[in-house]
Amino acid sequence: MNDVPKGLPRNIRSLCPECTKVIDARLFEEEGKVFIEKTCPEHGYVKDVYWSDAEIYLKAEKWAFSDGRGLLNPKVKNATRCPDQCGLCNRHTSHTGLGNIDLTNRCDLTCPICFANSNVSGFVYEPSYDDVVDMLKGFRNEKPVSGRMIQFSGGEPTLHPRFLDILRITKKLGFSHIQIASNGINLSDSKFAQECADAGLHTIYLQFDGLTDEVYRKTRGKNLWALKEKAIESIRRSGMKIVFVPTVLKGFNDGEVGKILQYSIDNIDVVSGISYQPVAFTGRISRQEREAQRYTLTDLAWDIEKQTGLAKARRDWYPTCCVVPFTRFVSALKGEETVHLTCHPHCSLATYLFVSPDAKEVVPATEFVDVESMFLDLEKFTYTVPRARWQSFARMKAFNSIKKHFREDKAPKDLTFSTFLVTLQGLMDKRVGRPPEHGEKTYKTLLVGGMHFMDVYNYDVDRVRRCVVHYAVPGGKIYPFCTYNAGPTFRNMVEKKYSKTLQEWRRSGGAGAAASP
């Protein structure tokens, strides 16, 4: 497959929002924004905003390097079409960056904006302990790079009757980073939070839409602010970390994004990042509603600048894939395969904030590091130095290549080049800085990012073929996020095949016994 197509205007393959058939589409600039337009022979013309700032859009694609290798052992070996022959297939270009496993579709909330739609389905999807172990092994057995990072989701994953057992076996299987996507209700119990930490859980992807009950009544259907605060305190005492996950809908809570950032800085001892998620539309929605509620990654970048002044929209935000030169460099340096986030440049945007020990100084990495020159140097060096010379020169070259782009006089308080290197390693390898695996601590940082999962209106087949966020399901297949939850929506097929009616589930006593293996 060719690397990421670039430039505007550009023809892509997308989906009809009505019948979800693959159709031609066009991306183009109009009045400083990027739009997508397409016409289905049966259902007609559709136009939607794709990115609200064309300049940032074009900057992002500049930082897409060559595609990944995909899997050497794909489950689907002879696929000819995308996105309806998933599993992963031979045409997919990226290995797993973050593996996902839904532990249950049961939930203790009924959220109006939940794509899992768990409480209105009328059935229970809850894989057994043995099924979950098989799915974990599927990620670990991927080649050439085994799955390293895992997230358990749902529904509410903590409701699975063998949740703690699952954490223990995940750690035993060798995953270096274990996290869950949770609403925090059960984690507000400090005893349970500590049990999770003791079982191997590292990070909570905490549903966090704002700082007031008014926001939660709109997005989650009930008052939740006091509970969120209680959960944060329980997680803090347990020693785990939090990444806030706000679902952002224009006109509902887009005015909260800056407050969430400041709250994260104020709690930097326990909060390691924010993953803003602009809402993806499911079901039918009118053009007028889409125009009023559509929120893009560039809306996020501009709102952060306007509401906080801590990061400039056109200077400080880069796509996640910009770090590929660094990870390839580390891979060559160590002589072993490692995870490369070769996702599409328009899947995400992020900025990396360094926070001083007293939390009074917050500095984007771009203010004291020439990140663009550094990554270009690393990319060039990785592919031009003969492998035979790596052992002799690599460490010296690595040190000099990065150090010349580091400006200590502009760095935040007490950030030395040595600490910066360790912190940079920690961005890629979550074990770094986590005792007892690594003795030297990393600097306090906040990874502020946005991940815009696709819907049928803005679907781009080029994006889904490069997805690095993958779902494992019973039976061994693995699906990209945006084929599992959008487009073909394999979630519906999987849950239908592997679910029980409520009556069957109650008779069976849930998923497996409560005893440990």
N, C-alpha and C positions, 0 to 999 in steps of 0.2 A: 504494500500500500504506500502511496505517496505520503509525505509529511503534511502537516496541517496546511490547507489552502489559505491564502491570505489576500487581503486587499478588498476594496469596495469599488463598485458593486460586485457581487459574487453570487453565482448560482449554487444552491445547495439542494439536498434532498430532505424533505420534511414530511409531515403527516397531515392529512385532512382531519380537522377537529371533530367532524361528524362520524365518518366511517373508519378513520385511522389508517386508511391506505397510504402507502408511500407515494408522495407526489413531488414534483419540482417546486422549488421555492427560490426566492431572490432576496438577498440582503442588500440594502442600499442606504445611503445617507440622505437625510432630508431635514433641513433646518437644524443642523448640528446634532441630530439624533440618528441612530441606526434602527431601521425598520425591517421587518420580515413581511413579505407578501407572497401569497400562493393562491392557486385556483384549482379546486377539485372539479373535474368534469361533471360530477353529479351534484355537488353541494355548493359550488360557487366560490366566490372570492373572499379572502380573509387578509386583513392587514393588522399588525400589532407592533408595538414598540419592542425592540430587542435589547438595545442599550440606550440609555438616555443621553449619553455623551460620546460622540463619534471619535473625538480625539483620544479619550482614554481607551476606547475599544481598539483603535489602531495601535496604540502603545502596547496594549496587552499582547496582541498577536506577535509583536516584535520579539517578545520574550518566550516564544515557543521554540524549543530546540528540536532536534530530530526525534521522531517517534520511538517508543519503546519496542521491545521484541515480542510482547505478548506472552502467551504460555507455550512452552514446548510440549505440554501434555494437555491440550484443551479437551473438554468433554465432548464438544461437537467438532468433528474433524474436517467435514466437507461442506461447510456452509457456503452458500452463494449469495444470500440476501441478509440485509440488516434493516430493521432491528428484530425481525420475527423468527430468527433461527438461533436464538441465544442459548448459552449454556455453560460456560463461555465457549466461544467458537474460534476457529483458526483465523478469522478475520480481525479479531480484537487485538489492538496494538499495545495494551498496557496490562501489566500484572497487577495483582491486588495491592493497593496501598492501605486501605482500611476494609477489613472483612466485617460483614454484618450478619447476625443471626437473630431473627425474630423468635423469642422464647415463648411468646403467647400473644394472642390478640385480645386477651382480657385486659381491662383497664379499670381503674377506680375514678376515672373522669370521663365525661362525655363532651369532648371538645368540638366546637363547630368547625374548626379549621384542620382537623386531623385527617391526613391522607390514608391512614390505616383503617379508619372508619370502624373501629373494633366493636363498639358497643351496640351497633344497630345491625350487625350482620346476621344474627340469629344462630350462629354456630361458634364453636371453640376450636381455634387452631393453636395447639400447644404440643410441640414435638417432645417425645420422650427423652429422658436423659441419654439413652443409647443413641438416639437419632442425633442429638446435639453433639455428642462425642464424634460421631461419624462426620458431621459437617465441619467440626474443628479440624479433624484429620485431613479433610479435603483441602482446606486452606494450607495446612502445614506441608502437604505433599505437592503443592504447586511447584513447577519448574519453569524457568531457571531460578526463581526467587520464591522461597516459601513465605506463606503469610506470617507476618510478625505482629500486626496490630489488629485487635478484634474489638468489636462493639456489639453488645447485646441490646436488643431493642424490642419493640412490641407494637401495640399494647404497652403495658407497663411490665418490664422484664422481671422486676422483683417479685411479681405475683407467682412466678413459676414455683411449684412446690419443691423443686430441687435446685433452686437458684444458687445457694451457697456451695452445694456439691459441684455445680457447673463451673463456678469460679475456681474451685480447687483443681479440677481436672484441666482447666484451661491453662493455669499456671504450670501444672505438671507437664503439659504437652509442649511447653517452651515458648509460648507467646510472650514477647517482651513488653507489651503494653495491653492492658485490659481496661475497657471502659464500658459504661452503660448509658443509654439514653433514657432518662427518667424524669418523671414529674416531681420527684422529691418527697412525695407523701410518706412513703415508708422510711426514707432516709432521715426524716425529721426525728425518728426514734434513735437516740444516740447509741443505744446498745446494738441495734441492728446495723447502724453505720460502721461501728467498730468491728462487728462480725464480718462485714463485707471486706473491710480493709485487711483483716487477718486472713481471709480466704484468698486474697490476691488481687482485689480490685484496686486500680490506681486512680481512675478519673471518672467523674460524673459529668456527662453531657446533660446539664440541667436545663429543662424547659424554663425559659425566663423571658417573658414578653414585655416586662416593664416593672415599674416600682410602685404601682398603685393597684388597689382592688378594682378600680374602674376599668383598667386595661384587662385584667384577668376575667372580669365578667363578660367582656366582649369576646375575648379569644378562647377562654376555657369554660365559660358558663357559670363561674362561681368565684367568690372571694378567696384568694390564695396568697396574698402578700405576706401575712403573718407566718403562714406555713413555710413559704420560701425562706424567710429569715431564719426560722428554726432549723430547717434542713441545712442551710449554709453553716450554721454554728455546729451542728452535729458532724458534718463532713470535716470542718476545720479541726475539731477535737480528735477525729480519727486519723488525721495525717494525710488523707487523700486530697486530690485536687479537683477543681471545678472548671469546666468550660461552660459559660452561659450560652444558651441557644435560643435567641429570640426569633420567633416567626414574625416577619414584618409585613404589614399590609398598609398600603397608603391610605391615609384618612382615618386609620384606627390607632396605630401606635408608632408611626414613623417619627413622631415628635419625641419618642422615648430613647432613640438610639444613642444620643449623646449622654443622657442621664445614665444609661446602662454602662457606657464606657467609663464614666467618672466613678460610678459605684464599684466597678471592677478594679479600678486603680486604688480606691479606698480600701479594698479587700484583697490586695495583691498577694498577701501571705497565703491565700487559699485559692484565688482565681488565677488560672494560667492563660486563659484565652476567652475570646468571644467568637462564636460562629453564627453570625446573623444569617437568617434564611428568608429571603424574599419569598412571599407566598406563591405556590404553584396552583393554578386553577384546575379543579377537577369538575367533571360534569359540564353542563351547558351554562354559559354566561354570556350576556349580551355585550356587544361592542362598547356600549356606553359604560357598563360596569367595569369592563377590563381597562378602559382608558382611565377611569376614576381610581381604580385600586391597584393597577400594575405598578410594581416597585422593582427597580432593577439594581444591579450591583453599583452602577455609577450614581444612582440616586443615593445609595448608602454612603459612598465616598464623599459626595458633596454634603450630605447631612452631617457627617462626622466633622468635616471642616467647619461648617457654619455653626454647629451647635457646641463644639468644643475648642476648635482652633488647634487641636493637638496633632493633626495630620492633614497635609494638603492633598486635595483630591487628585490633581494631575502630577504631583511629584512623588508622593509616598506610597502609592498603591501599585502592586504588581500581581500578576497571576501566580497561582501556586506553582506552576510548572517552571517558573524562573529559577528554582533551586536545583534543577536537574544537573547543571554543570558541577555544582558542589558535590552532589551525591555520586555522580560518575567519577569525579576526582577521588573521592574517598574509596570508592570501589576499586579503582585502579591502584590506589596507594596500598590497600590491604590485600589485593589480589583475590578478592572474593566478591560474589554477587551481593548487592544490597538493593533496597527498595528505591525505585526512581518514580517520582510522581509525574509521569508523562501524560497528564490529563490535558484536555483542550484548554487553550488560554482563556476561553470565554466561559468556563465553568465557575471560576472563582476569582476573587480579588482579595488581597490581604496587605496589611502593613504590620511591621514588627516594632513595638514600642519597648524601650528600655526604661525601667522605673528605678530611681535612686532608692537607697535603703530607707530614707525617711518619706518616700512617696511624694516628695515635693517637686521633683524634677522628672519630667516625662519627655523622652527624646526619641523621635523616630530614627531607625537605623540609618536612613538616608542622610541624616544631618552630620554623621561622623564617619560614614563609610561610603566610598564611591562604589555602590553595589553593582552598577552596570559594568564598569570596567573590571571589577573583581570577577564577576561571573564570566565575562568574555575571556579574560585571561585564563581562568580555570578550564573553560571549555576548550580553548586552543591548546593548552598544555596537555590535557588528557589525551588528545588525539594525535599530537605531533611528537611527543617524546617516545622513543622506542621502548617497548616493555622491558627489554633487557637492562635498561639503565634505571628502572624505577627504584630498585633497592639502594642504589648509590646516591641518587640525586633527589628522590621524590620528597623527602621530608624537608630538605633545605629549600627546594623550589616552592613547596606548599607554603612554608613559613613566609618566605619573601614575597610570594605572589599576593598573599592576603595582607601582610603587614603594610605593604606600600600603599594600600588603599584605606588603611585605618588611620583616622586623625584623632589622636588621643586628646588634643587640646579642645576638641568639640564634643567629646564623649561625656556622658553623665558622670557624676561623682563616683570615684573609686572603681571605675570600669577600666581595667588595664587590658592590654592586648591579649595577655595570657588568659584572663577570665573571659574575654570576648570569644576566643577560640573554643573554650570549653562550652560556652553558651551556644555557639553555633553548632557544635556537635550535638548538643541536647535538643536542638530543633529537629534534627533528623533521627536521633536515637534517644528515645524517651528514658532509657536506663541511665544515661549520663547525668550526673548530678543527683541521682537517686541512691541514697545509702542502702546497702554497703557496697554497691557495684562500683561506685566512683567516688574517690576521696575528695576531689575538689568541687566546690559548689559552683553552680551557674549563677549568673547575675539575674536579678528579678526582671522578667520580661512579660509582656502581654502580646500574644498573637491575636490581632484583631482582623477577622476575615469575614467574607461573605461567600456563601455557596448557593448559587441559584439553580436549584433542580428544575428540570424542564417540565412543561406541560404540552398538551397537543397543539397549542397556539404558537409556541416558540421553539418547537422541536427541531433539532438539527442532528441528522444521522452522523455527521462527522464528530460531533461531541460524544455521542453514546459509544462509538467505536473506540474511544480513548479513555473511557471512564475508569477511575481507579477505586471507586467505592462500590464494593460488590456484596451481593447477598448470596449466602449458601442456603439451600433448601433440602428437605429430605429427598433421598434418591440420588444425590451426588451432584446435581447441576448447580451452577453459580451464575448469577445474573447481575449485570450492571444496574446501578440504582435506578436510572431513568428508563430502563425497560421493565423493571420490576414494579415501579410505582406509577409509571406514565406510559404513554404510547401503547405498546402491546399489553402492558399491565399484567405481567406474568404472576404477580401477587394473587390476582383473582383465580387463576388456574391452579396455582399451588395450594392455596387455602381451600379451594373446593375439593381438591383431590385428597388432602391430608387432614381434613377437619372432621369433627364429630358434631352432631346436633347437641343442643344443650342437654337434652334428656340422656343421650348416650354418654356424654361427658360426665354428668352427675353420677350415672350408674357405675362408670368405670373408676370413679374416685379421683379423677384428674390424671395428670401425666406422671405415671410411675409411683413408686412407693417413696416414703419420706426418708427411709434409711440411707445412710451413706454407702457407696459401693465398697 
